[in-house]
Amino acid sequence: MTRPPPQALLIDLDGVLFQGDRPLPGAARLLGRLAGRPHCFVTNNPIRTPEQIAAACVAMGLPRPDPRYILTSALATARWLSRERPGLRYFAVGAGGLEAALSAVGSRDERDANAVVVGEGVGLDFATLTTGINLILGRGARLIATNPDTTVDGMRDGQRVVLPGCGALVAPFTAATGVTPTFIGKPEPLLYEMALAQLGLPAAACLMIGDRPDTDIVGAVRLGIRTALVRTGRFPPGRDWVAGLPRPDFDAPDLDRLIEALDRAFPGLLTPL
């Protein structure tokens, strides 16, 4: 049975629209063609708030995405914790986007937190590790990680660098306590499920555009979402497919080529210019 064409797009950010502070080929074209089309940006990156991400796009010369349609792993973590931990008292380790999301649903408490939440970016040091360990072991705080990525791409002095991701930053807490964290971001289903709920659409009605087979593609396929890989991030053109991972419905070197493929396969999916 042939599936009906998708009605909406889920789109990753880092490695798809931009790399560091540099826009990627086809990003402006894609953003320009989203007008009037249901979409949601879903990112494992918890460092910036949706408003900061939108402002960063403008600073790169890209059209401004609507912050209402940007769902970060920090926001997903905060929403999940607000349900799982009424009266949330948290201790957060990571950059400002995580703190902003958590402070909207709970209160920071370094003495009696019921959740230790690890994100990405600066913030992990001997003092924060010590505080988190004692909250977990002494107070029974739950260990939460915004996403499982052990490394992420970044820019330093104009050059691409590999940075520690949340999966690496939460590892010392696991090693010291023996507690396995609860992961929220891709490829876990929660981030996708929240995006689908926001769009009001089932998984089969959406198509996910991402750059990482192990998170973007795997997580979407598990839920029955169509997938498209662009090889502008961690998985460059020419690299052999990873054994055991599901293949995407579309595999393109960049967004320009992907847009052309989607126009052929699903006329009208993207708003004509």
BELUR-V488949 format. One record per pair of residues at least 6 apart in sequence whose C-alpha atoms are under 7 Angstrom apart, sorted by sequence separation. I is the first residue (numbers start at 0). J is the second residue. If there is no record, write none. Layout:
i & j
I & J
I & J
//
This chain:
i & j
16 & 22
17 & 23
56 & 62
57 & 63
81 & 87
134 & 140
135 & 141
153 & 159
154 & 160
173 & 179
183 & 189
184 & 190
195 & 201
209 & 215
220 & 226
230 & 236
251 & 257
16 & 23
56 & 63
91 & 98
152 & 159
153 & 160
183 & 190
195 & 202
209 & 216
219 & 226
15 & 23
152 & 160
153 & 161
152 & 161
153 & 162
16 & 26
53 & 63
151 & 161
152 & 162
216 & 226
53 & 64
150 & 161
151 & 162
53 & 65
150 & 162
151 & 163
207 & 219
53 & 66
150 & 163
151 & 164
149 & 163
150 & 164
149 & 164
50 & 66
89 & 105
115 & 131
148 & 164
149 & 165
236 & 252
49 & 66
88 & 105
89 & 106
90 & 107
148 & 165
149 & 166
207 & 224
87 & 105
88 & 106
89 & 107
90 & 108
147 & 165
148 & 166
149 & 167
206 & 224
207 & 225
208 & 226
209 & 227
210 & 228
86 & 105
87 & 106
88 & 107
89 & 108
90 & 109
146 & 165
147 & 166
205 & 224
206 & 225
207 & 226
208 & 227
209 & 228
210 & 229
228 & 247
49 & 69
88 & 108
145 & 165
146 & 166
202 & 222
203 & 223
205 & 225
206 & 226
207 & 227
208 & 228
209 & 229
210 & 230
227 & 247
97 & 118
144 & 165
202 & 223
203 & 224
210 & 231
226 & 247
227 & 248
228 & 249
229 & 250
230 & 251
231 & 252
90 & 112
112 & 134
202 & 224
210 & 232
211 & 233
226 & 248
227 & 249
228 & 250
229 & 251
230 & 252
231 & 253
73 & 96
77 & 100
81 & 104
89 & 112
111 & 134
210 & 233
211 & 234
225 & 248
226 & 249
227 & 250
228 & 251
229 & 252
230 & 253
73 & 97
77 & 101
88 & 112
89 & 113
90 & 114
91 & 115
92 & 116
93 & 117
210 & 234
229 & 253
88 & 113
89 & 114
90 & 115
91 & 116
92 & 117
93 & 118
94 & 119
115 & 140
144 & 169
229 & 254
45 & 71
74 & 100
87 & 113
88 & 114
89 & 115
90 & 116
91 & 117
92 & 118
93 & 119
94 & 120
113 & 139
114 & 140
115 & 141
116 & 142
117 & 143
118 & 144
44 & 71
45 & 72
73 & 100
77 & 104
89 & 116
93 & 120
94 & 121
111 & 138
113 & 140
114 & 141
115 & 142
116 & 143
117 & 144
118 & 145
217 & 244
12 & 40
40 & 68
41 & 69
42 & 70
43 & 71
44 & 72
45 & 73
93 & 121
94 & 122
112 & 140
113 & 141
114 & 142
115 & 143
116 & 144
117 & 145
186 & 214
217 & 245
7 & 36
8 & 37
9 & 38
10 & 39
11 & 40
39 & 68
40 & 69
41 & 70
42 & 71
43 & 72
93 & 122
114 & 143
185 & 214
186 & 215
7 & 37
8 & 38
9 & 39
10 & 40
11 & 41
12 & 42
38 & 68
39 & 69
40 & 70
41 & 71
42 & 72
92 & 122
93 & 123
185 & 215
188 & 218
7 & 38
8 & 39
9 & 40
10 & 41
11 & 42
31 & 62
92 & 123
186 & 217
187 & 218
216 & 247
9 & 41
30 & 62
186 & 218
185 & 218
27 & 61
27 & 62
147 & 182
144 & 180
146 & 182
22 & 59
143 & 180
144 & 181
145 & 182
146 & 183
147 & 184
21 & 59
142 & 180
143 & 181
144 & 182
145 & 183
146 & 184
20 & 59
142 & 181
143 & 182
144 & 183
145 & 184
146 & 185
132 & 172
136 & 176
132 & 175
128 & 172
132 & 176
119 & 164
119 & 165
118 & 165
46 & 94
47 & 95
48 & 96
117 & 165
46 & 95
47 & 96
46 & 96
45 & 96
46 & 97
45 & 97
117 & 169
76 & 145
73 & 145
45 & 118
46 & 119
72 & 145
45 & 119
46 & 120
72 & 146
43 & 146
76 & 183
72 & 183
72 & 184
75 & 190
72 & 190
19 & 153
19 & 154
43 & 184
43 & 185
39 & 194
37 & 198
15 & 209
15 & 210
9 & 205
14 & 210
7 & 204
8 & 205
9 & 206
10 & 207
11 & 208
6 & 204
7 & 205
8 & 206
9 & 207
10 & 208
11 & 209
5 & 204
6 & 205
7 & 206
8 & 207
9 & 208
10 & 209
5 & 205
5 & 206
15 & 229
15 & 231
14 & 231
15 & 232
14 & 232
25 & 253
26 & 254
24 & 253
25 & 254
24 & 254
25 & 255
24 & 255
36 & 269
36 & 270
33 & 269
34 & 270
32 & 269
33 & 270
32 & 270
32 & 271
32 & 272
4 & 265
6 & 268
//
